C-alpha cells in the first residue's frame, strides 16, 4: 500500500496513475473541499481516498495505518507575497509532520517531491547539480526558501534513520488544469502573451517526473536526491514552442528588467481589480530574467534505461491535449 499526499494536484495525479499502472495499491490523502483532476480519468475508482491534511497530525496518523511507503507530493506553489505565510506552513510544517509520522509508523520508504528551487538558482549561467549548497540570495523566491527548509526536514528524518529519497523536479510541463500551477504557462501563451525574456531555466515533462518517482520508489536507493530536468531552455524558446503548438503568434516584446517591472506591476493592478491571480508577479518576473542550467546526469546514472522525453515533443503533445479539452468543453 502506497500513500500519496497531494494526489489531487498536477504531479500527484500523474504519480498515482503510474502507481496504478505498475500494480500498486494506492491510498491518497485529500482535503474535504478538493476536486478530482479532470485531466486524469478512469483510475479514481481504484484509489482508496482518505480525508485529511498534512497539517492535521491525527489525520496523517490514520492515513499511514498499514502503509508500506509514502510519496509526499503535497505542497503549495505561489510567487505572490500574500501567500508566503500559508506556503511556509504547508511546505515546511506539513513536510515535518509527514516525516515525523513516517518515522513513528515505521514506514519502510518515503519519496519526497522537492524542487530544483531548493537548490537555488543563478543569474550568470552556472550549472546546478545535486551537490550545490544553498545560498541565501535575493534571487531565491519565497517558494524556493520554503522548499529548501522543507527539504531540511527530510534530511533530518534521514539522519534519524528514515529510508527516504528526494527528487528535485525543474519547472514541470504537461497537460493539466491550466488555471493552476505551471500549467498556467500554456494558458498565458494561448491567450496571446506578448512578452518574452531570454532567461534560461530547466523544464521537465510531468510524465517523466511521475515515471522517475515510481522507479525510485521501487529501487533500493536511499539517502540521495536527484534532479529531474528534461532540458534547459530559454523562456523565449519555450513560449515560441508553445505558441507553435497552439498555432498562435510568438510573443514579440522583449521584457528587459525595466519592462518586466512595468508588466508585473500592471498585472498586480489587474489582480486587485478582477480578483484573478496572474502568472506574472514580482518574483516570477525576476526568475524569468535569471540564467540557470540544471544537470540531470545523476538520475540517468542511477536509473538505467530511464530517459527524458524531448521537450519539444512534450510541449506539442500537451498543446494538442489542451486544444482537445477546449473543443470538448464547448457547449
N, C-alpha and C positions, 0 to 999 in steps of 0.2 A: 504494500500500500504506500503510495507516494502522496504526500500532502503538498499542495501548491498554494502559496499565498499570491494575491494579485492575479488570480485566474481569470477575472473578467476584464483585465487590462489588455493592451495591444499585444505585447510579447507573451504575457501569461497565457492567453488563449491559444497561441500557436504552440507553446510548450506543451500544454495539455493535449492538443491534437496529436503531437508527435509521441507523447507518452502512450496514448491510447493505441496509436498505430503500432507501437512496439510491444503491446500486450500488457502494459502495466495497469494495475488498478489505481484509480485516481480519486483522491478526496480533495476538494478545493474550498478555501475559505472565501466567503462573500459577505459583504455588508448587506443589511436588510434592504437598502434602497438602490443597490447596484443592479444594472441590467445585463443580461447575457449578450455578448457581442454578436451582431448580425453577420459579421464577416467570417465567422467560423460556424458552420452548421453541421447537423447530422451526428454530433457527438455528445451533445449536452445531456442526453438521457443515459449516457454511460458513466456519468460522473456522480460521485456522492458529494452533494453540496452541504456545507455546514455554515450556519450563520455565525459570523464572528468578525473580529477586528484585531489587527496586530497590536493595537493599543490596549486591548482588553485581555489581560493575562489569563483570566478564567476561561474565556472562550478559546484561547490558544491551547490551554491545558486539555480541554475537551477535544479539540480538533486533532491533537497529536496522540490521542489514545490509540494504541495498536498500529501506529505508523512506523514504517521502516526507514523512510527517507523524507527529507523536506527540500523543496525548491522554493527559495524565498525571492519572489519577484515583485512583491508589493512595494510601491514607492510612489511618492508624489514628485512630479516634474513640473517646475514652474520657473520662469525667468522674470517674474514681477515681484517687487519688494513687498507687496502686501501679503504675499503667500509665504514669506520667509518663516515665520514662527510655526505655522501649521506644517510646512515642509520639513523643518528641522525635527519637529516632534514625531512625525510619521517615519521619516527616513532613519533617524538616529535612535530615538527611544523605541520605535517599533522593531527595528532590527535587533536591538539589545534584548527585547522581550522574546523574539523568536529564538535567538541563540541561547539565552538562559533556559528557556523551556526545552529546547532540544537537548541540552546537557542534562536537565532534570529528568527527562523522559528516556534518556539513553538512546536517542535516535542514532541509527548506525551511520547515516551520511547526510550531509547538508550541502546544497549548491546555492551559493549566494549570487544573485544577479546585481552586480555593481555597475560601474560605468567607467569609460576612459576619463570622464570628468574627475574621478577620484585620484587620477594620476597627475592631473594638472595639464595645462596646455602652454604653448609658447607663442611668442609674437614674431619670431625671426626664423622659422623654418626648421627647428630642431626635430629630431625623430625621437618619439617617446616609446619606450618599451616597459616591460613589467618591473624592471629594476629601478625605474626612476623614482626618486624620493620626492615626496610632496614639498612644495614651496609655497609659502604664503605670498601671493602677488595680487595686484589689482585686476589681473586678467581672470582670476578664478571667480566664477559666479557663486551665488548662494547655494544653488543646486550642487555645484561641484564640492563646496565645503561640506554640505550635508552628506553627500555620498562618501567623501573621504572619512568623515567621522563615523559613518555607519560601518564602513569597511574596517575601521579600527576595532569596532565591537566584534567583528568576525575574527580578526586576528587574535583578539583577546580570548575568544572562545576556543580557537585552535590551540592556543597556549595552554588552555585548561583541559585539553585532550579531545576536543570535538573533531571528528573526521569531516573536514569541510574543504571545499574548493570554491574559489572566487572567479567569476567570469566578468570581464570588463568590456561590454559592447561599445562600439563607437555609435554615432547617430544612426538609429535604426530606421530603415526604409521598408515600405511594403504597403499592402492593402489593408486598410483598417477604417476606423471612424475618422475621417479627415477633419473633423471639428476638434480633435483632441491629439495630444502628444505630437511626435514628429510627423505624423500623417498630415498635419496641417500644412506642411511644406507643399504637398501636392495640391491642396485646395488653393493656396495662395497663388501658385503658378497658373493653375486652371482659371482663376479669376483675374488673370492679366496682371500679375505682379510686375511693376515697372522697373524695380531696382535690382541690381546685382552687385556683388562685391568680388574681389579677387582673392579673398581669404581662402585658405585651404584647410580642410577638415577630413576626418575619417568617416566613412559611411559603410553600412553593412545591411544586407538583406535580412528581414525578420525570420524567414525560413531557415537561414543559415545559423542564426543565433539559437533558435529552438533546437535544431539538429545538434549543434555543438553542446548545448546544455544536457540533452539526453545522453549523448555519448560520454560526456564527463561523468554524469551520474552513474553510468554502467561500467565505468572504468575503475581501476584500483588507485588512481591518482589521488593524493591528499596533500593538504597544506601548500597548495600552489594557487597562483592566479594567472589568468590568461586573457590577453587582449583578443577580442573578436572584431576584426576590422576587414571588410572586403577590399577597400581601396581608399586612397587619399585623392580627393578631387577638390577643385576649386568650387566655390558656391556658384560661380558663373556657369561652369560646366554642368553642374547638377541641374540648375534651373533651366538651362538650354535643353538638356536631355529630357527633362520632364515636359517642357513646352513642346518638344517634338513628339513625345508620346501622346499628347493631347491635341496635336495639330494646331498649336497656338503660336503666336509670335514670341520671339525671345525677349526677355527683359532687356531694356535698351538704355537705362540710365545707370551710369556707374556711381554707386554710392560710396564716395570717399568719406573720411571721418566727418567732414562738415555736413555733407548731405545726409549721412546716416543719422547724425544728431537731430537734424530737422525732421527726418522721417519718423524716428521713434517718438519724438515729442508730439507730432501730429497724430500718430496712432494712439498715443495716450489720451489726447483730447477726444478722439473718436470713441475710445473705450468708455470714457466718462459720460459721453453724450448718448451712446447706444447701449451700454452695458455689455457689449460683446467684446470678449478678450481677443486681442490681436497677437499674432505670432511674433510681431516685432516689439521689442522693449529695449530699454537702455542696455540691459545685459546681453540680450541676443544680438543686438546691433554691434556691440563690442566684440563678441565672439566671432561674428561674421567677418571681422577685419583681421583676425589672427591667422597665423600660418603654423599649423602643426601637422606633422606626419606621424601616424601610428603604425608600429611594427607588429605584424601578425605572425612572425616566423615561429614563435614558441608553440602556439596551439597547433600549427601544422606539423610540428616536430613530435608533439606528444600524442596526436590523434592521427595515426597512419591511415591514409585513404580519405581523410577529410579534405574538402576543398571549398573555397568560397565561390558563390555564383558571381559571374561578371556583373558589375553594377549596371551597365547599360541594359543587359538582359533583364535584371531585376526591376529596373525602373520602367521599362517598356511593358513588362508583364503586369506590373502594378497599375500603370496608367490604363491598360486595357480593362482591368478589373474595376477600377473606379468608373470608367465610362460605361461599362456594363451595368453597374449598380445605378448610375444616374438614369439610364434608359429604362430599367425595370422599375424604378421608383416613381417614374412619371405617371400621373393618372391617365 
